[in-house]
Amino acid sequence: MARRLRKSKNRMVLGVAGGVADYFKIDPVIVRIVFILLVFANGLGILLYLVLALLLPKAEAESASPLTVVKENLMTAPQDAKEASRRVVQVLRGTPAETKEPHEKVSTPTDGETPSR
């Protein structure tokens, strides 16, 4: 089976760097660093990333014509951008990713009380 370049499920923003890394069988961090260096070198990194985000099919997508892939990516672009911005904010704040399980509420001790769970 031939390897195909597509977006990855291992994603920080839109899955482009993870997909390129999967294709070339290298660490995604290396690809992310290359995109960042291209941004600082001449701004080409942002343009290249956005073009690849538009052209690459999703990881779970079946084989489709390139025009169909672009149409699907354009239709899901607003939701993808919202999810990507949420992930970026989480990374910048240092907060862990949301989990499906509800968290226990922990009360804070006041006036010498011992904490309870």
KABEL-V792899 format. One record per residue. N is the residue number from 1. OMEGA is omega in whole degrees, 0 to 359 (NA if undefined). Layout:
N & OMEGA
N & OMEGA
This chain:
1 & 182
2 & 176
3 & 178
4 & 176
5 & 180
6 & 179
7 & 183
8 & 171
9 & 176
10 & 188
11 & 174
12 & 181
13 & 182
14 & 177
15 & 183
16 & 182
17 & 178
18 & 178
19 & 178
20 & 179
21 & 177
22 & 182
23 & 182
24 & 179
25 & 176
26 & 181
27 & 180
28 & 180
29 & 179
30 & 180
31 & 178
32 & 178
33 & 178
34 & 178
35 & 180
36 & 178
37 & 177
38 & 177
39 & 182
40 & 182
41 & 183
42 & 179
43 & 182
44 & 182
45 & 180
46 & 180
47 & 180
48 & 179
49 & 181
50 & 178
51 & 178
52 & 177
53 & 179
54 & 187
55 & 185
56 & 175
57 & 178
58 & 183
59 & 184
60 & 184
61 & 174
62 & 178
63 & 180
64 & 179
65 & 180
66 & 179
67 & 178
68 & 179
69 & 180
70 & 179
71 & 179
72 & 179
73 & 178
74 & 180
75 & 181
76 & 184
77 & 180
78 & 180
79 & 178
80 & 179
81 & 179
82 & 179
83 & 180
84 & 180
85 & 177
86 & 179
87 & 179
88 & 179
89 & 178
90 & 180
91 & 181
92 & 178
93 & 182
94 & 179
95 & 180
96 & 178
97 & 181
98 & 176
99 & 181
100 & 182
101 & 178
102 & 179
103 & 174
104 & 177
105 & 181
106 & 179
107 & 179
108 & 181
109 & 176
110 & 176
111 & 174
112 & 178
113 & 174
114 & 182
115 & 178
116 & 180
117 & NA
